[in-house]
Amino acid sequence: MQAVRSYQPTRVGLFSNEPIRRTGVHSAFEDHPTIEIVAGEIETLLGDTSLAYLILDVGSDPGWMETQGMVRRIRPDIRQALLGPSGAEEFILRAITAGARAYLDPSCGPQVVRQAMEVVIEGSIWAPRRLISKLLDGFMSQSVPMMEPAAPTFSPRERQVLDLIMNACSNREIADELGIEERTVKAYVASLMRKTGVDNRVSLSVRVTQGSLREQRSLAI
């Protein structure tokens, strides 16, 4: 008899002092096939090395940036999604620049929180596209001209995936467009990040927009 392989879901930490918010987040993922929410105190969550993602509810805490920075110092590997107060675009950009992979305000329902974490786990950032564009502009304006590294070599399929990433397509949308499985798209995205020396899609987009990768992208077929 063939052994049944046990599947381990992605464990996502949740820190929140608001019972209603905790209940709402739990309800968003209670039937999720691949994500498990683990709630607890911030010290306990940061000490759990099995957690690669953290939903951090900063609420109306005026010191939210210090809390976010503390998490980043203790666990630079953990990817944060912030549940915070409603704010202007500059407020949200500061959170993302400081390391958040998603920013969600109180008006977000359970389904939006669920979608945001799926995007973060895919390796992208959950934010309005206009804010991502501003973030890219900021990175480019701050960049210092340096010796151009040798451009990596992409396969034709990697170039196609790269073009779709630049069009802000999700892994699922890329899979539908190219007629391949989503897990295959994830493998191509991982290969692109490895070849370009980045760890997320925003940095990949910056590399493509700058320097020698432009030529590589223009060769996409």
LUMNUVO-302050 format. One line per field, with one value per atom (N, C-alpha, C): residue number from 1; atom name; x, z, y. Coordinates in steps of 0.05 Angstrom, whole numbers. Each point is the difference from the previous one (the first is absolute). Layout:
! LUMNUVO-302050
donu = c(NUM|...)
tiza = c(CA|...)
east = c(X|...)
up = c(Z|...)
north = c(Y|...)
This chain:
! LUMNUVO-302050
donu = c(1|1|1|2|2|2|3|3|3|4|4|4|5|5|5|6|6|6|7|7|7|8|8|8|9|9|9|10|10|10|11|11|11|12|12|12|13|13|13|14|14|14|15|15|15|16|16|16|17|17|17|18|18|18|19|19|19|20|20|20|21|21|21|22|22|22|23|23|23|24|24|24|25|25|25|26|26|26|27|27|27|28|28|28|29|29|29|30|30|30|31|31|31|32|32|32|33|33|33|34|34|34|35|35|35|36|36|36|37|37|37|38|38|38|39|39|39|40|40|40|41|41|41|42|42|42|43|43|43|44|44|44|45|45|45|46|46|46|47|47|47|48|48|48|49|49|49|50|50|50|51|51|51|52|52|52|53|53|53|54|54|54|55|55|55|56|56|56|57|57|57|58|58|58|59|59|59|60|60|60|61|61|61|62|62|62|63|63|63|64|64|64|65|65|65|66|66|66|67|67|67|68|68|68|69|69|69|70|70|70|71|71|71|72|72|72|73|73|73|74|74|74|75|75|75|76|76|76|77|77|77|78|78|78|79|79|79|80|80|80|81|81|81|82|82|82|83|83|83|84|84|84|85|85|85|86|86|86|87|87|87|88|88|88|89|89|89|90|90|90|91|91|91|92|92|92|93|93|93|94|94|94|95|95|95|96|96|96|97|97|97|98|98|98|99|99|99|100|100|100|101|101|101|102|102|102|103|103|103|104|104|104|105|105|105|106|106|106|107|107|107|108|108|108|109|109|109|110|110|110|111|111|111|112|112|112|113|113|113|114|114|114|115|115|115|116|116|116|117|117|117|118|118|118|119|119|119|120|120|120|121|121|121|122|122|122|123|123|123|124|124|124|125|125|125|126|126|126|127|127|127|128|128|128|129|129|129|130|130|130|131|131|131|132|132|132|133|133|133|134|134|134|135|135|135|136|136|136|137|137|137|138|138|138|139|139|139|140|140|140|141|141|141|142|142|142|143|143|143|144|144|144|145|145|145|146|146|146|147|147|147|148|148|148|149|149|149|150|150|150|151|151|151|152|152|152|153|153|153|154|154|154|155|155|155|156|156|156|157|157|157|158|158|158|159|159|159|160|160|160|161|161|161|162|162|162|163|163|163|164|164|164|165|165|165|166|166|166|167|167|167|168|168|168|169|169|169|170|170|170|171|171|171|172|172|172|173|173|173|174|174|174|175|175|175|176|176|176|177|177|177|178|178|178|179|179|179|180|180|180|181|181|181|182|182|182|183|183|183|184|184|184|185|185|185|186|186|186|187|187|187|188|188|188|189|189|189|190|190|190|191|191|191|192|192|192|193|193|193|194|194|194|195|195|195|196|196|196|197|197|197|198|198|198|199|199|199|200|200|200|201|201|201|202|202|202|203|203|203|204|204|204|205|205|205|206|206|206|207|207|207|208|208|208|209|209|209|210|210|210|211|211|211|212|212|212|213|213|213|214|214|214|215|215|215|216|216|216|217|217|217|218|218|218|219|219|219|220|220|220|221|221|221)
tiza = c(N|CA|C|N|CA|C|N|CA|C|N|CA|C|N|CA|C|N|CA|C|N|CA|C|N|CA|C|N|CA|C|N|CA|C|N|CA|C|N|CA|C|N|CA|C|N|CA|C|N|CA|C|N|CA|C|N|CA|C|N|CA|C|N|CA|C|N|CA|C|N|CA|C|N|CA|C|N|CA|C|N|CA|C|N|CA|C|N|CA|C|N|CA|C|N|CA|C|N|CA|C|N|CA|C|N|CA|C|N|CA|C|N|CA|C|N|CA|C|N|CA|C|N|CA|C|N|CA|C|N|CA|C|N|CA|C|N|CA|C|N|CA|C|N|CA|C|N|CA|C|N|CA|C|N|CA|C|N|CA|C|N|CA|C|N|CA|C|N|CA|C|N|CA|C|N|CA|C|N|CA|C|N|CA|C|N|CA|C|N|CA|C|N|CA|C|N|CA|C|N|CA|C|N|CA|C|N|CA|C|N|CA|C|N|CA|C|N|CA|C|N|CA|C|N|CA|C|N|CA|C|N|CA|C|N|CA|C|N|CA|C|N|CA|C|N|CA|C|N|CA|C|N|CA|C|N|CA|C|N|CA|C|N|CA|C|N|CA|C|N|CA|C|N|CA|C|N|CA|C|N|CA|C|N|CA|C|N|CA|C|N|CA|C|N|CA|C|N|CA|C|N|CA|C|N|CA|C|N|CA|C|N|CA|C|N|CA|C|N|CA|C|N|CA|C|N|CA|C|N|CA|C|N|CA|C|N|CA|C|N|CA|C|N|CA|C|N|CA|C|N|CA|C|N|CA|C|N|CA|C|N|CA|C|N|CA|C|N|CA|C|N|CA|C|N|CA|C|N|CA|C|N|CA|C|N|CA|C|N|CA|C|N|CA|C|N|CA|C|N|CA|C|N|CA|C|N|CA|C|N|CA|C|N|CA|C|N|CA|C|N|CA|C|N|CA|C|N|CA|C|N|CA|C|N|CA|C|N|CA|C|N|CA|C|N|CA|C|N|CA|C|N|CA|C|N|CA|C|N|CA|C|N|CA|C|N|CA|C|N|CA|C|N|CA|C|N|CA|C|N|CA|C|N|CA|C|N|CA|C|N|CA|C|N|CA|C|N|CA|C|N|CA|C|N|CA|C|N|CA|C|N|CA|C|N|CA|C|N|CA|C|N|CA|C|N|CA|C|N|CA|C|N|CA|C|N|CA|C|N|CA|C|N|CA|C|N|CA|C|N|CA|C|N|CA|C|N|CA|C|N|CA|C|N|CA|C|N|CA|C|N|CA|C|N|CA|C|N|CA|C|N|CA|C|N|CA|C|N|CA|C|N|CA|C|N|CA|C|N|CA|C|N|CA|C|N|CA|C|N|CA|C|N|CA|C|N|CA|C|N|CA|C|N|CA|C|N|CA|C|N|CA|C|N|CA|C|N|CA|C|N|CA|C|N|CA|C|N|CA|C|N|CA|C|N|CA|C|N|CA|C|N|CA|C|N|CA|C|N|CA|C|N|CA|C|N|CA|C|N|CA|C|N|CA|C|N|CA|C|N|CA|C|N|CA|C|N|CA|C|N|CA|C|N|CA|C|N|CA|C|N|CA|C|N|CA|C|N|CA|C|N|CA|C|N|CA|C|N|CA|C|N|CA|C|N|CA|C|N|CA|C|N|CA|C|N|CA|C|N|CA|C|N|CA|C|N|CA|C|N|CA|C|N|CA|C|N|CA|C|N|CA|C)
east = c(17|-17|18|-7|16|-5|22|-2|-12|-17|-13|19|8|18|-15|10|-13|9|-19|6|2|22|4|-8|-20|-8|20|-1|17|-12|17|-8|5|-21|2|-6|19|-5|-19|-15|-18|3|8|1|-21|-18|-21|-11|-3|-12|-30|-11|-28|-15|-16|-14|-17|-14|-17|17|23|18|12|8|11|-21|-25|-21|-4|0|-4|22|25|22|-2|-6|-3|-23|-22|-22|7|19|9|15|12|18|-10|-22|-8|-4|-7|-4|22|21|21|16|4|14|30|12|30|11|-17|9|-12|17|-9|8|-19|5|7|22|9|1|-19|-1|17|11|15|13|15|14|24|8|21|26|8|25|-1|-23|-3|1|-14|-1|27|15|26|20|-5|17|-6|-22|-9|13|21|14|-16|-22|-16|-18|-1|-17|17|-7|14|-16|-24|-18|-13|-6|-12|-20|-25|-19|2|7|6|-22|-17|-22|10|7|10|-23|-24|-23|4|-5|4|25|18|25|17|6|16|29|8|28|2|-18|-1|26|13|25|22|0|20|-5|-26|-7|8|-6|7|30|15|29|11|-12|9|-3|-23|-4|21|6|20|28|7|26|3|-21|1|-3|-18|-5|1|24|1|-10|-3|-10|-30|-14|-29|-13|-20|-14|-25|-1|-22|-23|-24|-24|-11|-4|-9|-30|-13|-28|2|-5|4|-23|3|-22|0|-23|-2|20|13|19|4|15|6|20|3|18|29|9|27|3|-21|0|4|-15|2|27|10|27|22|-3|20|0|-24|-1|12|-5|11|31|8|29|14|-13|12|-2|-11|1|-26|-23|-25|-5|-11|-7|-29|-15|-29|-8|-18|-11|-30|-15|-29|-12|-20|-12|-25|-13|-22|-24|-3|-23|3|23|4|-16|-14|-15|17|-10|15|11|-16|8|24|1|23|25|-3|23|11|-18|7|15|-11|14|27|2|25|22|-7|20|8|-19|7|20|-4|19|27|1|25|15|-14|13|10|-13|10|26|7|24|-3|-25|-6|-9|-8|-9|-29|-16|-28|-3|-5|-4|-11|-14|-10|23|-5|22|12|-16|12|21|-4|20|25|-3|23|16|-14|14|16|-11|14|24|-3|21|24|-7|21|14|-15|12|19|-8|17|26|-2|24|19|-11|16|13|-14|12|22|-1|21|23|-2|21|25|23|26|12|8|11|25|0|22|8|22|8|-22|-8|-22|9|-15|7|-8|12|-7|-30|-13|-29|-4|-19|-6|-13|2|-12|-27|-21|-27|-8|-15|-12|-24|-9|-24|-24|-4|-24|4|25|5|-5|7|-5|-30|-16|-29|-11|9|-8|8|24|10|-17|-8|-17|-26|-12|-26|3|23|5|1|13|2|-28|-19|-27|-17|13|-13|-19|6|-17|8|-20|5|9|10|8|-23|-24|-23|-6|1|-5|22|25|21|-5|-8|-5|-23|-21|-22|9|16|9|17|18|19|-9|-22|-10|17|11|16|-10|10|-9|12|-15|9|26|4|25|24|-6|22|7|-20|5|17|-6|16|29|4|28|14|-14|13|6|-19|4|24|2|23|26|-1|24|8|-19|5|12|-11|11|28|5|26|21|-7|18|6|-19|4|9|1|10|-19|-27|-20|-17|-17|-17|-30|-7|-28|-5|-25|-7|5|-2|6|29|18|28|6|-14|4|-8|-23|-9|20|12|20|24|9|23|-6|-25|-8|-1|-11|-2|27|19|26|20|20|24|-5|17|3|-24|-17|-23|-21|1|-19|2|25|5|-10|5|-10|-30|-14|-29|-10|14|-9|2|15|3|-22|-19|-21|-16|-6|-15|-23)
up = c(0|0|0|-17|-3|25|11|23|-7|17|-4|10|-18|8|15|24|16|-10|-2|-11|23|0|21|-11|12|-9|7|-14|7|26|20|26|1|6|0|29|12|26|0|21|3|28|0|25|-1|19|2|28|10|26|-2|-24|-5|-4|19|-3|-25|-7|-24|-25|-1|-23|-2|23|0|-11|9|-9|-30|-10|-28|-17|9|-15|0|23|2|-19|-1|-17|-29|-8|-28|-9|19|-7|11|13|13|-19|-25|-20|-22|5|-21|-2|-24|-3|5|-1|1|21|15|19|27|21|27|17|14|17|28|10|28|15|18|16|25|10|24|6|22|7|-19|-3|-20|6|25|7|-7|6|-6|-30|-15|-29|-13|9|-12|8|22|8|-14|-16|-14|-28|-4|-26|-22|7|-21|-14|11|-12|-19|-25|-19|-7|11|-6|26|1|24|-7|10|-3|26|-3|23|2|20|4|17|-12|15|8|-10|8|-2|21|1|16|4|15|-14|13|-12|-4|14|-2|-18|-20|-17|-15|-8|-15|17|26|18|3|2|3|-25|-23|-26|-2|9|-2|19|24|19|-11|-14|-12|-22|-15|-21|11|22|12|11|14|13|-21|-19|-20|-28|-10|-27|-22|6|-20|-2|20|1|-17|-16|-17|14|2|15|-17|10|-11|23|-5|21|-2|23|3|16|-14|13|-4|10|-3|-29|-7|-26|-2|-23|-2|-29|-3|-27|-13|-26|-16|12|9|11|25|15|24|-7|-20|-9|-13|-15|-13|21|22|22|11|3|11|-18|-26|-19|-3|0|-1|24|23|25|1|-20|-1|-2|2|-2|-28|-3|-27|-7|20|-4|21|-7|19|-4|22|-1|21|-8|19|11|21|14|-18|-23|-17|-16|1|-15|13|-16|10|0|11|2|-27|-22|-26|-10|6|-9|15|26|16|-11|-7|-11|-26|-18|-26|4|19|4|9|18|10|-22|-17|-23|-18|-5|-17|13|27|14|-1|4|0|-28|-21|-27|-5|18|-3|-10|-1|-10|23|-6|19|-5|22|-3|5|-20|2|-27|0|-25|-20|-25|-20|-2|5|-2|22|23|22|-7|-13|-8|-20|-18|-20|14|21|15|14|11|14|-19|-24|-20|-8|-3|-7|22|26|22|0|-5|0|-22|-24|-22|4|13|4|20|18|21|-8|-22|-8|-9|7|-7|-24|-21|-23|9|-7|7|-25|2|-22|-6|-25|-8|1|16|1|-27|-5|-24|1|-23|-1|1|16|0|-26|-6|-24|7|-14|5|-23|6|-21|-12|-23|-12|19|14|18|24|10|22|-9|-25|-10|-1|-8|0|28|19|27|11|-7|9|-11|-25|-11|15|6|14|29|13|26|-1|-21|-3|-5|-10|-3|24|23|26|1|-16|0|24|12|21|-12|17|-10|-14|11|-12|-28|-2|-26|-20|8|-18|-9|18|-7|-21|4|-19|-27|0|-25|-16|13|-14|-2|12|-2|15|23|16|28|17|27|17|22|17|14|7|13|-19|-26|-20|-2|2|1|24|23|24|-4|-14|-5|-18|-20|-18|16|17|15|19|13|18|-16|-24|-17|-8|-7|-7|24|23|24|6|-3|6|-20|-25|-20|3|10|2|28|19|27|17|-4|16|14|19|15|-1|-17|-3|-27|-8|-27|-4|22|-3|-8|15|-7|-27|-8|-27|-21|5|-18|-2|23|-1|-17|3|-15|-30|-7|-28|-11|16|-9|-4|16|-1|-16|-10|-10|-21|1|-22|-3|20|-3|-19|-7|-19|-27|-8|-26|1|23|3|-4|13|-1|-28|-14|-27|-19|7|-18|5|18|6|-25|-2|-23|9)
north = c(-24|24|25|19|24|18|10|17|27|11|25|22|19|21|22|6|20|28|18|26|20|16|19|28|13|26|21|23|23|13|1|11|30|15|30|9|15|10|24|4|22|13|25|15|22|-1|21|1|25|4|4|-1|5|-26|-10|-26|-1|21|0|-4|14|-2|-28|-11|-27|-20|3|-18|3|25|4|-12|2|-12|-31|-11|-29|-9|14|-8|0|18|2|-25|-14|-22|-27|-1|-25|-23|6|-21|1|15|3|-26|-10|-26|1|23|1|19|15|20|-6|-1|-4|25|12|23|-9|12|-6|26|5|25|-3|22|0|26|1|24|4|25|6|-15|-1|-14|-29|-13|-28|-5|17|-4|4|20|5|-22|-14|-22|-27|0|-24|0|-15|1|-14|-13|-13|21|24|21|17|1|17|25|2|23|9|26|11|21|-2|21|16|25|17|21|-1|19|23|22|23|19|-5|16|30|14|29|7|-19|4|21|22|21|-9|-20|-10|-24|-2|-24|-5|22|-3|-12|7|-12|-30|-7|-29|-15|12|-13|-3|21|-1|-21|-3|-20|-28|-5|-26|-5|20|-3|-5|13|-5|-28|-10|-26|-23|4|-21|13|6|13|-18|-26|-19|-1|10|-3|22|-7|18|11|26|13|9|-3|13|17|26|18|5|-3|9|26|22|26|19|24|20|11|11|12|23|3|22|8|21|10|-18|4|-17|1|23|2|-18|-2|-16|-29|-9|-28|-6|19|-3|-3|15|-2|-28|-12|-27|-20|2|-19|4|25|5|-11|-1|-10|-30|-13|-29|-15|14|-14|-9|-24|-11|5|9|7|20|18|19|0|-6|-3|19|16|18|-13|13|-13|-6|12|-5|-26|-13|-25|-23|-14|-23|-25|-22|-25|-10|3|-9|15|26|16|-8|-5|-9|-26|-18|-26|3|17|4|13|19|14|-20|-18|-19|-20|-7|-18|14|26|15|2|5|2|-26|-22|-26|-7|11|-4|15|19|16|28|9|27|18|24|19|8|1|8|30|14|29|10|23|11|3|-5|1|28|21|27|4|-13|2|-16|-23|-15|16|14|17|22|12|21|-12|-24|-14|-5|-9|-5|26|21|26|9|-5|8|-16|-26|-16|9|6|7|27|19|27|-1|-20|-2|-17|-14|-18|15|-11|12|-16|14|-14|-16|-26|-17|-16|-15|-17|-20|-2|-17|-29|-17|-28|-13|-23|-15|-7|4|-6|-30|-10|-28|-9|-25|-11|-13|9|-11|-17|-21|-17|15|-8|13|0|-22|-1|19|1|19|29|6|27|6|-20|3|5|-16|4|27|8|26|23|-1|21|1|-23|0|10|-6|12|30|10|29|13|-16|9|-5|-6|-3|-24|-21|-24|-18|-12|-20|-26|-18|-27|-14|3|-13|12|26|13|-7|-3|-8|-28|-18|-28|-1|15|0|11|21|13|-19|-15|-17|-29|-6|-28|-20|8|-18|-1|-18|-2|22|7|22|-8|-25|-8|3|-3|4|29|18|29|7|-12|6|-8|-23|-8|20|10|20|26|9|24|-4|-23|-5|0|-10|0|28|17|28|15|-5|14|-9|-26|-11|11|1|10|30|15|29|8|-19|6|16|-4|15|-21|10|-18|7|19|7|13|3|9|30|15|29|4|-14|2|-10|-21|-11|21|14|20|23|7|21|-8|-25|-9|0|-7|0|28|19|27|14|-9|12|-17|12|-14|-20|-21|-19|-18|-3|-18|11|26|11|-15|-4|-13|-28|-14|-28|-1|19|0|6|18|7|-23|-21|-23|-20|5|-20|-7|-26|-9|-17)
